[in-house]
Amino acid sequence: MLRFVFLCSLISLLDMKRLLLPLLLLCSVFSMAATAGRTFTVRAPQFANSDAIIAGYLADKIYSHDTIHLNDKGYGQVSLPDKLDEGLYLLFFNASRYYEFLLCENQNLELSVSDTTKNAIESFSVHGDPQSEAFINFGVFITQKRTVQAELLNKRRELPENSKQRQKLTEQIDQLNKQVEDYQQDLIRRFDGRTLGLFVKALIEPKFPAELLNSDTTQAMRLRRYEYAKQHFFDNYNLADPRSWRFNQLHRKLDQFLNKTLVQIPDSITPAAIDLIERSRPDSVCFDIMTNRIIDYSVKSKIMGMDMLFAQIAERYYLTHLAYWTDSTLQSNVESEYRKVRFNQLGMTAANLPLRLRDNRQLFLHDVKAPLTLLFFYEPTCGHCQKMTPLVHDIFTRWHDKGFQVVAVYLLQDTKEWDDFMKNNNLYDWINVWDPQRESYYWTFFDTSSTPGLYLLDADKKIIAKKIDAPTLENIVRFKLVDEPAGRPFHSTIHSGEDELPIDLGK
């Protein structure tokens, strides 16, 4: 301020015409200084002599940015030269008291908490940016309408189904919903392309077109509805706009899409998940977050065969070095895990391993003729193998006569250990093989990094199941040998027998 007074005095002594242009430039500098960076002023008397934290959402996590100490009157301020990324933020006091606000273009905001005995919507206000203020007003509006809606719904539940009074309440509820929709559409129109517009639009669920809203329950119509829902699930999101990740709902939408909307088989999930990554690629931040979100999902999924999705992500983005965010450790881990699943995904033809019988005669895997063949890798000293082997043998005993065969591969070199294990478990009725000269390279074609390893093959030696527990193995064997030929559907959900792939993705 003193500097400004000094300049005015100077102007009165000099040629006004000569200084007109510099003065205009100076005014521009003052204007820029007033809007650049961020300043958060907090007024919260109830939290005097404590700290307030400014934190922001990113995907499914919350990150702290600024700490503001409040004096004995509950006043505090922080001012920094750089802006934060636009999105949904929190004014955080403790686990039970925090307030959400939208941070947009103007980041010189006054955040006020009036009364902690009221709910967060009633007691919190924001001033300094039109979008931030409109966001708070939107929250107040929605809260009021929700309260009225709950009252109407409670009254309607107490009335007879076909009563006129119930019909009148239904009309009032419909009018209420229309008011909310109109309010949302007005905000989207007024703030088109800006942060508040994006936020409100993302809250709206896409609707089916009229031709799909009918009572038709045929399989063809159900398929049309499914395809439409899958294709339009993210219509109201721009997956290549990083602001979408800085709201608090996109990660939940992804969970719903991947785990509930899509048919829960790898062939359905994989192309849809890759499409999400491709839609995020125009923006480097979105590409990074989406790819890591999807690869984490593929690793942790309990659905059998989801290593198909992992392999496609590795092939498309990591092995081609499009995943720019990787360091050497992450790259090495992804490549290592990819090698384990490269040749043994569901639907692939199993490698024709050259193995050796106990008397050293050679046996190729594809020479085993059976409707179903289980390739079973084990080590006698492995605790899980000791538990699993008798269970698998019992299944073999029950289903061998109907076309189920087991090729049990001993992975070590100690013939006495192998003989003792076969004798103790009475395993002479299935095919016992090993690879003493390491001529099959089985570790290249199958994941034997942990044992036991189970790969169920059909008559053409295509992999139809893998890494499954004993009950699931028997369910599939029964279905393939009995139910499927009889035209009965398979009802069990097939999950992997392992918790997750042993991979540290570093993120």
N, C-alpha and C positions, 0 to 999 in steps of 0.2 A: 504493500500500500504506500509506504514512504517513497519507494522507487517511482511509483506512478505520479505522486504529487510533485516530485522533483522534475520529472519529464514535462509536466504541464507548465511549470514555471519556466523551464528552458524554452518551451515553444513560444511563450509570450515574448521572448527576447530575440527570436530568430525569424527568418523569413518563412511564413506559413506555407507558401507555395513550394519552397524547396524541401520542406519536411513532410509534405502531404503523403507522398508514397511511402517513405520509411515508417510514418505513423500508422498507415494502414497495415503494413506488414507486421508492425509491432502488435497491433490489435489482434491480428490473426494468430500471432504467437501466444498472446494471453488467452485467446479462445481455445486454442489447442491444449494449452496447459490445464485449462479448467476441465477438459473432458478426457485427457489421456490418463492411462493408468487406472488404479482402483482405490477408492476410499470407502471404507465401511465404518459408519458411525453407529454405535449400539447404545440404546437407552433401555435399561432393564433394572429398575430400582430394586426389584425382588432378588436380584443376583449381584448385589453390591459386593465389592471386594472379592470377586471371583473371576475366573477366566471364561470367555466365550470363544468358541472355535468355529471358523468358517470352513466347511467341508463340502466336497462335491461328489456326485455319483459318477462312476465310470463302469459300465457294464454292470456286474453284480457286486461291486465293491464300492466303498466310500473312502475317499482320500482327504486328509486334513491339509489345508492350505495356509490359513492365517490364525494366529492366536491373539485375542484382544483382551487385555486386562481391564476390568471395570473398577472404577474408583469407589469411594464410599457412598457416592450418590448413584451408582449403577451406570456410569457413563464411561465409554471408552471408544477409541478410534484407532484405525490402522490405515496408513496411506502408503502405497507402493507404486513404483513407476510403470509396472507392466499390468496388462489385463489378464484375467483368467478366461479360460475357454467358456463360451456360452453354454448354459445348461441348467439343470436343477441342482440347487445347493441347499445346505443346511446351516442354520445358526444353532449350534449345539452347546448346551450347558451341562447336561448329564444324560444318562441312559433313559430317563423318563421325561426329560424336557428338551425338546428340540423343535425347530420350526423350519419348514421348507419355503424356499423362495426361488424365483426364476431370475437368473443372472443373464442379462442381455447386452445390448450395445453400450448404454451408459452405466458404468460401474461405480458411480459415486452415489451410494445409497445410504439412507438412514433406516435402520432396522430397530423397531420399537416393540417391547413386550409390556403390555399394560397391566395385566392381571393374571397371575398364574393359577388362580382358582377357576378360571374359565378354560374352555378347550383351546387348542392351538389356533384354530381358525378365528375365534372371537377375540383373542388377546394379542394377536400379532399383526403388525402393519409394516408396510414398506413404502418408502417415498424416494423419488429421484429418477425413476425411469418409467415411461408409460407402460411398457410391457410388464415390468415387474409389478406395477400397481394393478394392472388389469388381471394378472395372474392371481393376486390375493383376492380381488373382487370376484373372480370366477370361483375360487374356493368357497367364499362366503355364499354365493348364489347356489352352488351345488349342495352345500351342507343344508341350507334352508329347504330346498326342494326335496332333498332326501328325507328330512324330518317329516314333511307333509306327506310324502309318499308312504312312509312307514305307518303313519296314522291311518291313511286310507286303506292300506292293505290289511291292517289289523281289523278294521271295521268290516271289510268285505268278507273276511274269513268267517265272521259270525252270522252271515246272512245266508238264506237258502239260495241254491244254485240259480234258479230262474226268477228270482224276485226282481221287481222294478228298481228297488233301492240298490240292489247289488249291481244292476246294469248301470245305474247312474254313477255309482262309485267307480266302476270300470271306465266310464267315459271321462271322469275327472282325472283318473290315473293316466289315461291316454293323453289328455290335454297337458298334464304335467310333463310327460315325456316329450311332447312336442315343444314345449317351452324350453326344455333343456337342449333339445336338438337345434332349435333356432338360435339359442344363445351360442352354442358351440360353432355353428356355421357362420355366425356373425363375427366371432373372434377369428376364425380361419380366414374369412374374407378380409377383415381389417388388417390382419398381420400375416398376410400371404407371404410365404417364403422366409419369414422371420421366426425367431425362436418360439414365441408363444403360439404362433400359428402351427408350427410343426408339432409342438407338444399336444395341443388340443386335438389336432387331426389324428395323432397316434392313439388317442383314447377311444376313437370310434372304430367299432368292429365292422368290417366289410359285410355287405348284405347280399343274399342270393338274388339273382334277377327273377322277375315274375314267373318266367317259364319253368323255374325249378322249385317254386313254392306251390306245390300241389300235393295231393294225397297219394300219388303214384309211389308204390313201394317195390316196384320190380327191380331186379338186379341191375338192369341197364340204367334206370333212373338213379339208383343209389350210387352207381359208378360215376354218373355225370355230376352228381352233387359233390362226391368226393374229389373229383378232378378239379372242379371249380373252386372248392374250398382250399385245396392245396395250392393252386395257381394264384389265388387272390388273397392269401392269408396275410401277406405283408403289403397290401396295396396302399395302406396309409402310412407307410414308413419309407423313407429314403435311406436304404441301407448303405449308401455311399456318402452320407452326411454324418460327420462325427458327433454332431449334436444329438442324434438319435441314441447314441450310446451313453450320453450324459444325462438322459432322463432315467427314471428308475423302473421302466416297464419292458424294455426290449429283451432283456435276458429272460424274463418270465415268458414273454411271447415265444421265444426260441424254445424254451423247455416244453411249452404246450404243443408247439408245432412238431418237434422231433419225437416227443414221447407219447403224444395222444392223438394228434391229427393224422399223422402219417401211418400207413399200415406198417406194423412193427416187424418188418423183415428187411435184411440188408439191401435187397434189390429195389425196394421202395425208398428207403431212407437215403441211400448213398447218392443217387442223382439229385435228389432234392437238396441235400446238404451241400453238394458241390455247387449247385446253382446259387445258393445263398452266398457262398464265398465269391463266386464270379460277380454277383451283383454288388459286392462290397469293394471290388478291386479298383474302381476309379479313384478312391481316396486311400492313401497309404495307411492312415490310422485305422480306418474301418477294416481294411484288408487284413491288417495285423490282428486286430481284436477278433474278427469273425473267424479267421483261420485257426487261431489258437483256441477259440471257443469250440469249434467243431472238432478239432483233433482231440481236445480234452474229452469231449463227449464220446468220440469213437473209442478211446482208450478205456474209459470207465464204464461203458455200456455193458449190461449183463446179457444182451441179446447175442446169441451165437452167430458168428460170422461177421461181426462188425469190424473185424480187421480188414475187410474189403474196403470200407470207407477210409480207414487209416492208410492203407496202401495207395489208394487213389490220391489222397492229399499229399503223401510223400512223393509220389511220381510227378504230380502236376506242379507242386510248389517248392518242395525242398530239394529234390534231386536236380531240378532245373535252376535252382538258386533264385527263384522268384520271391521266396520268403526272405526278404532283405533283413529282417530283424534277428536272424539266427546268429549265434556265436558258434565257435568251433565245437563246444561241448554239446549244445543242443543239436547241431547238425549231425554230429557223430552218433548221438543217441537215436535220432530218427532213422538214420541209415541202418544202424544195427538192428532196430526193431523191424524195419522194412525187410531186411534180408530173412528174418525169421518167418515172415508170412508171404513172401513174394510168390512162392510156388505151391502154396497149400490153402488157397482160399476156397470157399464153398463154390461148387460148380466146376472147379478145375479138375483135370484128369491127373490123378496121382502119378508121380514119377515111377517108372518101371524099375524099381530097385533090384539089383543083382545081390541076393543074399545067400547065406550058406546054412544048410541043415546041420544037425549035430555031427553027422558022419562026413561033413565037408562037401557033400553034393550041392551044386548050385541050384538055386530056385529064384526065378524072376517073379516079382510080385504079380504081374499081369498073367502069369501062368496059373494062378489060383482061380479056378472057375467056381463061382458061387453067386447067387442073387445079391448077397450082402457079405462084405468082408470087413472085419475090423482089423486095422493096423494098430498094434498095441506095443508101444515102446516102454521098456521098464528097466529098472535096476533093482536087484534083490535087497540091497541095503537101504533103499529109499522107503521111508515110513509110509508115505501115501501109496507107494506101489504094493507094499505088504498088505495094506487094507483093500486096495482096489482089485488086485489080481484074483482073489477068491470070488469076489462079487461078479467080475467079468466072466470067470469060468462057470459060475452057476448059470448065468444068462446063456453062455455058449451051450451048456448041457441041455437047457430047456429048448433051445431054438435051432440047434445044429441040424436036426432031421428035417427041418422046414427050409433050410438053405442058408443058415448063418455060419460063417467060417471066421476063425481068428488066426491072424499071423502075428505071433508074439515075438518081438525082436529084443533079444538080450543085448544091452549096449556096451557091456564091459568085456574083459578078456579072461577072466578067471573061470576055467571050465568046471572046477570043483564047486565053486560058488553057484554056478549055473545049474549043474546037475543036482545039487542039494535042493535048490529052490524048486526045480521041476518035480523032484521026488516028494518033497514036503507038501506041495500043493496039488500033486497028482495031475500034472499038466500034459500028460503024454498023448491026450486025445485031440489036441489042436496042433497047429503047425508051429514048431519052435525053430527059430532061425537066429543067426547072429552075423556079424561082419568082421571077422578076425583080421582081415587084411585091409580094412577100411577102403574097399573098392567101390562101395555103393554111393559114397558121399551123402548118406541119408540126412546129415545135419544141414546140408545145403537145401534140400527139398522139403524138409519137415522141421518143425520147431521142437527140438529135443533139449532145449536149455533147461526145462523143468520136466520132471517125470511124476507120474506116468503121462504118456502122450497118446491120445485116442483119436483115430481118424476113421470114420465109417465110410466105406466105399460101396457104390452100387455095382451092378453086374458089369458095367463098362469101366469100372475103376474111377468114376468121378466121385469127388468128395461131397458127401451129402450132410455130414455132421462132424464136429470136431470139439475137442476139449469139453466133453460132457461128462456128467456124473452117471453112476450106474442106473438109477431109476429112469433118467432121460434116455439112456442107451436102450433100455428094454422097451420103453414106450415107442421109440422110433422103429426098432426091430419088429415089434408086434404090428405096427401100422404098415410097414413096408411089406411084410410077409403075409399078413392076414387081412387087415382092414382096408388097405388101399385096393387090393384086387377085388374086394367085395363092394367097393364104392362107398365105404364109410369115411367121413372126413376125420382129419387129425385135429383134436381139440386141445392138446397140451401146448402150453407156451414153452418154447425151447430156449433155454438160457445156457450160457457158458458155465462150465464147472469151475472156472477160476474167477476170482474177484475182479482182476483187471490185468492188463499186460504189464510186465515188469519194466516200466519205462519212466524215466525222469525227464520230463519235457522242459524242465528249467524255468517254467513260468507258472 
